[in-house]
Amino acid sequence: MTGNLTERDVTRVRRLGMTPMSTAEGLALFDAGLATGSAVVVPINLDTAALRTQGMLPPLLRGLIPTAPTGTRAGGRTGTAVGVPHLPERLSGLSDKERLEALLDLVRTQAATVLGHDSAASVGAERGFLKVGMDSLTGVELRNRLALATGLRLPATLIFDHPTPLDLARYLRGALAPAPAAGATSALDELARFEEALTNVGADEGERAKVGRRLRELAARFGEFGTTDSAASLETASAEELFQILDEAQ
């Protein structure tokens, strides 16, 4: 039954914690199983060290591989894992762009490993998983590896729901670091919106004077002007001069 397995297939089986056996070994274990009188026996060679790297273990194997339970993160995670992932903690100190880059690197690296490639460079960010040779079995293995790394409970259809490494990285970013809730926008973001609104102020001198006066009041309330000369300039500047200062700052 295994005569048509390629070297890549054997490597994948080894990664999953099973080691090949010869025909003689298989037949000997078959005879031994019959002699036990047990209703269900499994003739298999297990690599316990490799199994420990799988994270989530099937219930039948949990008694063979000592593990410790882990908590459930956003997205949910149940079962037994062999280690606590540190990726979410590392991502917490990164910008949104840096998080996406880190997760894309993770996805490409794990996909390359599953496919038997030496480098993540062989897995293009926007090239489909199916086009680089991944199938349902390798897709599940990739899911398992990413679940262990992120602490998320991920669906078996992961590579079909998110068909490229970039799509998948974006999905993971959203699951690990959800977008800020409404009302949680930073002051700088609000200032950017305010600055954009100022560019739409019309040419009416009365309106511009009111806006300029309000800007000076806000600047005075905030209490940080830079140098004394800068403070004096803001305090005495006309509405037109304030708009000019804003234009020069862009």
N, C-alpha and C positions, 0 to 999 in steps of 0.2 A: 504493500500500500504506500510505502514511503519511498519507493524506488525512483520516483520522478521529482523528488524534492531537489531544488537547486541549492547552491551554497548560501544564497541569500535567505532561502526558506529555513535552512538549518540554523543560520545565525539568529533569525527571528525566534525560532523555537527555543534556542538556548537563552535568549534574553528573557523569555517568559518563564524560565526556571525549569525547563525540561531538557535532559540530555539524551542524545540518541543511544540506542542499544542495538546490538547485532541481532540477526535472525536467531542465532542460537540462544542468546540471552532472553529474547522474547518468548521463545518456545519453552524454555526452562521455567520462566515465571508463569507461563500459562499452565504448565503441569503442576507447579507448586500451588497456584490458585485453586485448581480443581481439587487438590488434596486437602485443602483447608476445610472444605465443607461449608464455607461462608457463602451467603447468597450474593454478595457484591464484593468484588476485589478489583483493584486497579494495578496492573503491571506497569510501573512507571519509574524512571530514574529522575529524582528531583534534585535540583541545585538550590539548596536553601539560601546560599548567599545571593543568588540572582533573584530569588523570590522576595528577599527583604528589600530589594530596590523597587518593587512593584507598587508599594504603597498600599492600595486596597487589595485585600486577599479574599478569595472565595471562602465561604463558610467552611467547606470541607478541609481547607488547608490551615485554618487558624490554630488548630491544636498542634500543628507541626512547627509553626513559625511563631515564636513569642513576639507579640506586638503590643502596642499601647494605643488605646482609643484616642481620637482627636475630636475637637469640637466641630460644630457646624458653622460655616461661614455663610455670607450672603450668597444666595444661589443654592445653598443647602449642601450638606455632605454627611453621609452616614456610613457606618461600617467601621472597619479597623484599618489603621494605617501604621506604617513602620516608622514614620518620622513626621515632625511638624514642619511645614513649609515656612520659609523665611521670606519669600518673595513679596507678600503684601507689605511687610515692614519696610523692605528696601524701596518699594515703589512710593511709599507715603512721603518721602522727602524729595520726590522728583516733580518737575513740571508736567503738565498734561502731555506735551510733545515728547518729553523724555520717557514718560511711562509707556507711550505707544512704541517708541523705539526699543525699549527694553523688552516689552512683551513680543514685539515682532521678532527680535533676536531669539527669544525663548522658543517661539513657535517654529521658526526656521531650523534652529539647532535640533530640537526634538524630532521634527519631521525628517531631517537628514539622518538622524540616528536610526529611526524606525525604517527608513528606506535603505539603510546600509551604506550611506554616503559618508565620505570623510569630512566634508565641510558644509556649513550652512549655506555657503555661496551657491551650492547646486540646487537650492530650493528658492526660486524667485519669489519676491514678495507679492507680486500680483499674478502669478501663474497658478492655475488651478491645481488642487491636490491630486485630482484624478489624472491630470495631464502629466504629472511628474511620476506617476506609477503607483499611487496609493489606492488601496481598495478598502472594502469594508473591514477586513481583519486588521490591516495596518492602521486604518482610521480609528478603530477601537483602542489599539495600543497607544496611538498618539493621544487619544482622549484620556486614557489612564495616566499617562505621564504628565500631561498638563494638569489633571486633577490633583495629582500629588504635589506638583510645584506650586499651584495656586491655592489649594485648599477648597476649591469649588467642586460641587457635584455637577458634572457636565454630561450632556446627553450623548448617547451612542451615535447619534446622527450628526455629530459636531461638524465633521468636514463637509457634510452635505448641506447643512444649514448655513455654514460660513465657508464657502468653497475656495478661498485663497488665504494664504498666511496673513495678508494685511486685513482682510475681513475678519478673520479669527482674532487677530491681535486687538482690533477695535472692540470686538465683542467682549473679550477678556478685560480690556481697560474699563469698559462700562460696568462690568460685573464687580470688579475689584475696587473701583473708585467712581461711584455714581456721580452724575452731574450735581452741582450744588442745588439745593432746594430753592424754590422761589423766595426772594427776599434775602438770600445769602450772598448777593452780588457784592463785590468789594467796592470800597470807596473810589479806588482808581478807575474801576470799570464805569462807575456812575459819572465820574469826572469826564471820562472819554465821551460818554453820551451827552453830557452837558456841553462840552466843547463843540460837538457836532451840531447841537441845537443852536449855539451862538452864531454859527456860520449862516444860519437861515434868518437871522434878524434883519429886518428890512432897513431901508435908508432913512426912515422917519427919525428926525433928530430927537424928538421928544421920547420915543421908545428907546433909542440908543442911550439917551442920557439916563433913563430909569434903570436900564440894564447895567450901565457903568457904575451907577451909585450902588446898586445891589452887589455888584462884584467887589467894590471897595469894602462894603459892610462885611461880606463873607470873609475877605482876606484879613480884615482887622479881627474878626471873631476867631479865626483859626490861629492867628498870632505868630505866624512864621513867615517872614518876608525875605530873609537873607541878610544883606548888609543894611546899615542905617540909611544909606543913600537910596537903596532899592525901596525901602519902606516909604521914604519920603516921596519918591517918584510915584509909587502906586497911590499914595494918599492924595496927591495933587493932580494926578493925570486926568485928562478929560476922557469922556467916553470914547472919542475917536482914537486917542492914544492907547487906551486899554485894549481896544480891538486890534490895534497895530502890534502891541506886545504879544497878544495871543497868536496873531498870524506869524510873527517871527519865531515863536516857540515851537511851531509845528515842524 
